[in-house]
C-alpha cells in the first residue's frame, strides 16, 4: 500500500500498468547486462539467439489447424496493446502438420494484466505463475494457458535455499528467482523481453512463436530447421539445463518418442549422468511426468526410448515393478498383459477417446499385486482380506504419498477387488455386480487378463454374455452354472483350471490359485456386442470409466507441450 502511494506520488507506473513489474525489473536488468557482457545466463549459456521472422510461404502452417479460442486470446491481448503469440509445442506441431492437443500463449502482459482482460481467468502456480483462461463448462471446457515472457537470469543473482519446494516454503515466500543447492530452479517469476524468454526455453523446436494475425513464425534458435530435420536440440549447455530442471530429461524422452525425433549428440550425452538429479524432483511432479510419458499415445515407444537412453530402470518405481533388469517388458503372460494394455491406451489416444490413469496403473501393477496376494493367502488369510492387504502394500511401495493418490487408490482398488467377485457366478450378487458404476472398468480388466492368457477366456465370455443379455438369457446363464455346480457336487470333484505350459512358469507362479468348477457344455450362443463398440478385450473399451467417457486432459508442462 505504501509502495503504491509513493509510486503514485513520484509518477512511477504501477505493476498493474507495466508489462514488467517494478518488483521484477531489478533481476531483469541484471540478466540483460549479464547477457550483453557475455556472462552465461541461467541455462542458455548466454546464447540469446537472433530474431528471424519466417513468412507463411516458408513455414506453411495450415490456419485450419488453429484453435479459434487460442486465436481469440491472442487477439484480445493484441487489442489491449500487448504482444501475444501462440507458443511452444503448439507451434512445433503445427509446423509438422499436426493438430495440437493444447494451445499455449505467451505475452508481455503480466499475469494480473492478463487476468483483467478475461471474464474467466485464474492465476495459478508458484514455481511458474501463469494464467488459465477458461472457455466453456463441464466436459466441453477448454483451457488456454497464458504465460508472461520470462527473463534469462544468472543463477549467481538468484536466492539459494538448501532444501526443496516443501522443506523451504518459508524461505521461498515472496521471492521471484530461487534455486536449490544443485542449481535446480524453484522459482522463476521474473519478467523479461521475448528474446530472453526464447533463450530460457528447453529445446529449439519449443522456442518458436506464431502470430496468427500476421501468419508469422518468430524463430530465435533455428527451431524451424531442427523441426524439418526431426532433431531435438537443447538451447544452451545441456548439462546446465538438466541441472536447472531435471524433468527436462523426461521431456526429452517423451518428445523423442512422440515425434519420432532423434536427440542431438550434445543433448543426449549428459542424460544418463544427470538422471540421478531426478531424485530431487518432488514425487508428485515426477509422477505426473510419467503419466504424460505413457498416456500421450506413444507408451511403447516411450519405454523403448527410456531403455535407449539408459533410463529403463531406477527412474520411476512403478515402471521398475513391470520391467526386467534390461528395462524391457518381461516375456510370457506378464509382459503380454502389459503390452496389450499399452497398445489399447495408445489406440484410444489416437482415436481421440478418453483414457484413465487409474486403469493403466492398475494394469502396470497387477502382477506385483498378485505376487503379494498369493504370499498373504499362503499364510492363512482369506482371499478378499489378503487382496486388500496386497493392494495397500503395493501402493506404499510403488506410489507413495503423491497428490491425487486418494482418487487413484479408490479407482484402482475397485478394479482389483472386483476380480475375485467375477469367479462367483450364482446368486443375486451377479446382478449387483453388473450394476456397479465401475463394472465396465472391472470387466475390461478381466477381459484383458483373459486375452493375455492369465485366466481362461470362458470366464470373461460368460460375463460379457450376462452383461449384454436379456432377462431370460441371464437366467439361463445362471442356471447353467447351477447345473454345473450340482454335477460337480455329485461327482465329489473340484477341478482346477488347467495350468499353462512350463515355459511360462514364472508368470504362473505369480497368478492366484483360482479354482473354478467345471461347467457342463453350454449351448453355443452368438456373442453380442453393443452397437458401434469394439470388444473390451481388444481395446480396454472403458479405460476405467463406467459412466460416459470423460475428456481427460493431460497435466500441463511448464513451458511447452
Rosetta blueprint (number, residue, H / E / L):
1 X L
2 X H
3 X H
4 X H
5 X H
6 X H
7 X H
8 X H
9 X H
10 X H
11 X L
12 X L
13 X L
14 X L
15 X L
16 X L
17 X L
18 X L
19 X L
20 X L
21 X L
22 X H
23 X H
24 X H
25 X H
26 X H
27 X H
28 X H
29 X H
30 X H
31 X H
32 X H
33 X H
34 X H
35 X H
36 X H
37 X L
38 X L
39 X L
40 X L
41 X L
42 X L
43 X L
44 X L
45 X L
46 X L
47 X L
48 X L
49 X L
50 X L
51 X L
52 X E
53 X E
54 X E
55 X L
56 X H
57 X H
58 X H
59 X H
60 X L
61 X L
62 X L
63 X H
64 X H
65 X H
66 X L
67 X L
68 X H
69 X H
70 X H
71 X H
72 X H
73 X H
74 X H
75 X H
76 X H
77 X H
78 X H
79 X H
80 X L
81 X L
82 X L
83 X L
84 X E
85 X E
86 X E
87 X E
88 X L
89 X H
90 X H
91 X H
92 X H
93 X H
94 X H
95 X H
96 X L
97 X L
98 X L
99 X L
100 X L
101 X L
102 X L
103 X L
104 X E
105 X E
106 X E
107 X E
108 X L
109 X L
110 X L
111 X H
112 X H
113 X H
114 X H
115 X H
116 X L
117 X L
118 X L
119 X L
120 X L
121 X E
122 X E
123 X E
124 X E
125 X L
126 X L
127 X L
128 X L
129 X L
130 X E
131 X E
132 X E
133 X E
134 X E
135 X E
136 X L
137 X L
138 X H
139 X H
140 X H
141 X L
142 X E
143 X E
144 X E
145 X E
146 X E
147 X E
148 X E
149 X L
150 X E
151 X L
152 X L
153 X L
154 X L
155 X H
156 X H
157 X H
158 X L
159 X E
160 X E
161 X L
162 X L
163 X L
164 X L
165 X L
166 X L
167 X L
168 X L
169 X H
170 X H
171 X H
172 X H
173 X L
174 X L
175 X L
176 X L
177 X E
178 X E
179 X E
180 X L
181 X L
182 X L
183 X L
184 X L
185 X E
186 X E
187 X E
188 X E
189 X L
190 X L
191 X E
192 X L
193 X L
194 X H
195 X H
196 X H
197 X H
198 X H
199 X H
200 X L
201 X L
202 X L
203 X E
204 X H
205 X H
206 X H
207 X L
208 X E
209 X E
210 X E
211 X E
212 X L
213 X L
214 X L
215 X L
216 X E
217 X E
218 X E
219 X E
220 X L
221 X L
222 X L
223 X H
224 X H
225 X H
226 X H
227 X H
228 X H
229 X H
230 X L
231 X E
232 X E
233 X L
234 X E
235 X L
236 X L
237 X L
238 X H
239 X H
240 X H
241 X H
242 X H
243 X H
244 X H
245 X L
246 X L
247 X H
248 X H
249 X H
250 X H
251 X H
252 X H
253 X H
254 X H
255 X H
256 X H
257 X H
258 X H
259 X H
260 X L
261 X L
262 X E
263 X E
264 X L
265 X H
266 X H
267 X H
268 X H
269 X H
270 X L
271 X H
272 X H
273 X H
274 X H
275 X H
276 X H
277 X H
278 X H
279 X H
280 X H
281 X L
282 X L
283 X H
284 X H
285 X H
286 X H
287 X H
288 X H
289 X H
290 X H
291 X H
292 X H
293 X H
294 X H
295 X L
296 X L
297 X L
298 X L
299 X H
300 X H
301 X H
302 X H
303 X H
304 X H
305 X H
306 X H
307 X H
308 X H
309 X L
310 X L
311 X L
312 X L
313 X L
314 X L
315 X L
316 X L
317 X H
318 X H
319 X H
320 X H
321 X L
322 X L
323 X E
324 X L
325 X L
326 X L
327 X L
328 X L
329 X E
330 X L
331 X L
332 X H
333 X H
334 X H
335 X H
336 X H
337 X H
338 X H
339 X H
340 X H
341 X H
342 X H
343 X H
344 X H
345 X H
346 X H
347 X H
348 X H
349 X H
350 X H
351 X L
352 X L
353 X L
354 X L
355 X L
356 X L
357 X H
358 X H
359 X H
360 X H
361 X H
362 X H
363 X H
364 X H
365 X H
366 X H
367 X H
368 X H
369 X H
370 X H
371 X H
372 X H
373 X H
374 X H
375 X H
376 X H
377 X H
378 X H
379 X L
380 X L
381 X L
382 X L
383 X H
384 X H
385 X H
386 X H
387 X H
388 X H
389 X H
390 X H
391 X H
392 X H
393 X H
394 X H
395 X H
396 X H
397 X H
398 X H
399 X L
400 X L
401 X L
402 X L
403 X L
404 X L
405 X H
406 X H
407 X H
408 X H
409 X H
410 X H
411 X H
412 X H
413 X H
414 X H
415 X H
416 X H
417 X H
418 X H
419 X H
420 X H
421 X H
422 X L
423 X L
424 X L
425 X L
426 X L
427 X L
428 X L
429 X H
430 X H
431 X H
432 X H
433 X H
434 X H
435 X L
436 X L
437 X L
438 X L
439 X H
440 X H
441 X H
442 X H
443 X H
444 X H
445 X H
446 X H
447 X H
448 X H
449 X H
450 X H
451 X H
452 X H
453 X L
454 X L
455 X L
456 X L
457 X H
458 X H
459 X H
460 X H
461 X H
462 X H
463 X H
464 X H
465 X H
466 X H
467 X H
468 X H
469 X L
470 X L
471 X H
472 X H
473 X H
474 X H
475 X H
476 X H
477 X H
478 X H
479 X H
480 X H
481 X H
482 X H
483 X H
484 X H
485 X H
486 X H
487 X H
488 X H
489 X H
490 X H
491 X H
492 X L
493 X L
494 X L
495 X L
496 X E
497 X L
498 X L
499 X L
500 X L
501 X L
502 X H
503 X H
504 X H
505 X H
506 X H
507 X H
508 X H
509 X H
510 X H
511 X L
512 X L
513 X L
514 X L
515 X E
516 X L
517 X L
518 X L
519 X L
520 X L
521 X L
522 X L
523 X L
524 X L
525 X L
526 X L
527 X L
528 X L
529 X L
530 X L
531 X L
532 X L
533 X L
534 X L
535 X L
536 X H
537 X H
538 X H
539 X H
540 X L
541 X L
542 X L
543 X L
544 X L
545 X L
546 X L
547 X L
548 X L
549 X L
550 X L
551 X L
552 X L
553 X L
554 X L
555 X L
556 X L
557 X L
558 X L
559 X L
560 X L
561 X L
